Amino acid sequence: PPPAPALRSGFMARADALHTVARTEAWSRAIRCDLQMHTLSSDGHASLEAMARRCIELGYTHIAVTDHSEGLRIAHGMDATTRAVQAAEVRALNATLAAEGHDFRILRGLEMNVDPDGRGDTDPEVLAGLDLVLGAFHSKLRLVDDQTDRYIRALRNRSVDVLAHPRGRIYNHRVGLIARWEEVFEAAAELGVALEVDAYADRQDLDVELLRLAARYEVWIAVDTDSHHPVDLDAMPLGIAALVEAGIPRERVINTLARDELVEWIVTRRARAGAHA
């Protein structure tokens, strides 16, 4: 068959992903968490409790709730008041789940909007109090010139633990940004920032082709579903299959870390970022 047009190339069918995951059961068992999801606190369509309980059913030991930051008004980004309400919700729900005997913990995170200059839209002191910060581009995603410098600036933002859906592509809608990816991966490895595989079916970003290149570098990878409803959480096999096809080692994927190991990874990353400042 002729190659797919750019707007639809590099996407994996769910049936193919499930077949790949079925051949690599150890991979599915290795994934302990999902580190990008949205709730009614921003543009999600379900409560934090509904998301958490579905993740317990999926066998996870922890998750991060990462509603949008205040600058992304189109996604109802959280302001200081909403963040405070969510913080109380996380504490109460963690206590409830623990009392029920679940070995499960919700981490407080944020998907922070990062502008083309690498600046976030949230006070770094606020971010330092969160368990996990995703940085993501949400503007100027149709540019066709090389965006390498933009990526480097984002990776150098000391608050960013994970660069989420890096290319910003969407199936049949947006091709996504281009860059000299070897330089981007080299910088991510040097700075210790994880790059995300967004397993949401319309994103699948990073894709297998770029992940194969990333595998040549000691880059940390995150694999998340970018869920906005509990049903979206079932997209994880699309991300796992991409990691398998690309040959990404499990030990380089932060979702395979135990809770305490992930917290330690974040503390170490932030200390390293401070040393690079």
Secondary structure, 3 states (H helix, E strand, C coil): CCCCCHHHCCCCCHHHHHHHHHCCHHHHHHCCEECCECCCCCCCCCCHHHHHHHHHHCCCCEEEECCEECCCHHHCCECHHHHHHHHHHHHHHHHHHHHCCCCCEEEEEEEEEECCCCCECCCHHHHHCCCEEEEECCCCCCCCCCCHHHHHHHHCCCCCCEECCCCCCECCCECCCCCCHHHHHHHHHHHCCEEEEECCCCCCECCHHHHHHHCCCCCCEEEECCECCHHHHHHHHHHHHHHHHHCCCHHHEHHHCCHHHHHHHHHHHHHHHHHHC
